[in-house]
Amino acid sequence: MDLALQGKKALVTGGTRGVGRGVVLALARAGVDVVTCYQRESDYVASLEAELKETGGDHAVVRADLTEPSDVAGLLEQVKDRHGRLDLLVNNAGAISHIPYAELPLEEFQRIFTTNVTGAHLVIQNALPLLGAGSSVVSIGSRAVEAGIPLRAHYTATKAALVGLNRSLAKEFGPKGIRFNVIALGVIETENFHALPEEQRTLMAERYGAKTALGRLGTPDEVAGAVLWLASDLSRYVTGNVIGVDGGIS
Ligand SMILES: NC(=O)c1ccc[n+]([C@@H]2O[C@H](COP(=O)([O-])OP(=O)(O)OC[C@H]3O[C@@H](n4cnc5c(N)ncnc54)[C@H](OP(=O)(O)O)[C@@H]3O)[C@@H](O)[C@H]2O)c1
């Protein structure tokens, strides 16, 4: 199906691995020119660059740590110089940790908030001059907000904060024709999942798969499907919403 995305310009944060990588590659395959960023050098950077080169289009993979305001400003400068505008912004980069709440150090609480909330805020604010009527902002959230997860209270709180940010920005920028939505994920298989020992991987797939209506975990490509829809004109009356891509998890 042609979603008429050819030539659109996108920024996807955290696109070297996991969900973000699936989104970047799906957008590139649909004809979108994509800038993405990462925090640390790794083999994933070169392999993504190689895959994007094969796909064709005008793409860039840039090092920018979203916890550093100057890095965020520099990232959006590069987007402006390269593409001049943004039709789609995907706030995907995120950090997580598993720590009992009673023992959670303030520094770790702040690290997760700085990455997941302040980072997304800085990216959106710096992107505003490049976003115009018809553009779409998508933030990657989590179904953990409704479910609640032990040892991840700090992470869950950041994803809840994104929902409030999203809803308010949808109202503030709706009159300008800019749409804001959250995609709330269930459990998605990424490189981190595949790196787990086989026994743990099987246990996780069974435990979380059993909680879903579809009986399995999701893939980055399946998240990308929802992003493509939110980037397209098909979703032009959808804003301020939280859309679950979770296999019907409960
Ligand atoms: N996977 C799931 O099951 C799941 C479920 C619910 C929600 N989510 C959400 O989906 C998003 C992606 O998750 P994922 O599992 O794909 O994560 P991941 O595999 O850990 O990948 C995270 C990506 O974000 C980048 N990143 C992290 N911190 C950054 C920073 N400060 N500045 C710039 N880039 C940064 C990483 O770059 P480096 O390689 O440089 O570290 C990497 O490219 C997150 O927002 C996460 O909370 C995931």
The ligand as an ORCA input file, in Angstrom:
! r2SCAN-3c Opt
* xyz 0 1
  N      11.471     -3.073     23.916
  C      10.327     -3.068     24.591
  O       9.749     -4.119     24.911
  C       9.681     -1.756     24.991
  C       8.477     -1.796     25.695
  C       7.860     -0.596     26.031
  C       8.432      0.609     25.666
  N       9.631      0.616     25.004
  C      10.201      1.913     24.645
  O      10.615      1.891     23.285
  C      11.760      2.734     23.122
  C      12.884      1.926     22.493
  O      13.170      0.832     23.356
  P      14.178     -0.329     22.925
  O      13.832     -1.521     23.739
  O      14.238     -0.411     21.459
  O      15.557      0.282     23.499
  P      17.082     -0.132     23.176
  O      17.142     -1.405     22.426
  O      17.789     -0.034     24.478
  O      17.573      1.055     22.198
  C      17.579      2.349     22.699
  C      18.059      3.299     21.622
  O      18.018      4.632     22.178
  C      19.336      5.189     22.145
  N      19.539      6.030     23.338
  C      19.396      5.688     24.631
  N      19.683      6.738     25.417
  C      20.032      7.751     24.602
  C      20.464      9.092     24.804
  N      20.606      9.616     26.041
  N      20.747      9.857     23.729
  C      20.625      9.351     22.476
  N      20.224      8.103     22.211
  C      19.936      7.309     23.259
  C      20.279      3.994     22.129
  O      21.527      4.381     21.600
  P      22.911      3.642     22.066
  O      23.010      2.407     21.228
  O      23.945      4.645     21.771
  O      22.768      3.340     23.524
  C      19.488      3.052     21.206
  O      19.668      3.418     19.860
  C      12.088      3.270     24.515
  O      11.519      4.536     24.686
  C      11.446      2.258     25.444
  O      11.127      2.787     26.704
  C      10.277     -0.547     24.661
*
